[in-house]
Amino acid sequence: MPTYNKKFELSIKDIDLIERSLRFQISHLSHTETSSQTKESVENHNKIIELMSVLSTFHNQKIWYAQTHHTHVPLG
């Protein structure tokens, strides 16, 4: 039985494109939300939450580097 591919090889450009696309979609959905609680606005809100969850997954998997002082303590 075939299994899911758990290893993806994405470049920094690929990940940047995915993140920008997700942010654009979130922005588009947030502009189409209305103040009244219609079915469409609730669906848009749920989609925004789902997309933000994907963005946070990307963010949490990044390795952040910071400049260090000669004492090897991160600056700022």
C-alpha positions, 0 to 999 in steps of 0.5 A: 500500500502506498504511503504519503511522501513525508520528505519534501525538498523545497527551496527558500524561494519555494517557501517564500512563494507559499508564504506570500500566497497564503498571506495574499489569500488571507488578505483577500478573505479578510476584505470580503468578510462582512460585519454581519454573521452570514454563512459566507463570512463564517466560512471565510473566517474558518478559512482564515483560521486554517490558513493562519495555522499553516503559516504558523506551522511554517514559522515554527519550523524555521531556524532563526539565526541572530548576530552574536557579540564576541561573547557569543551572546545574541545582540538585542 
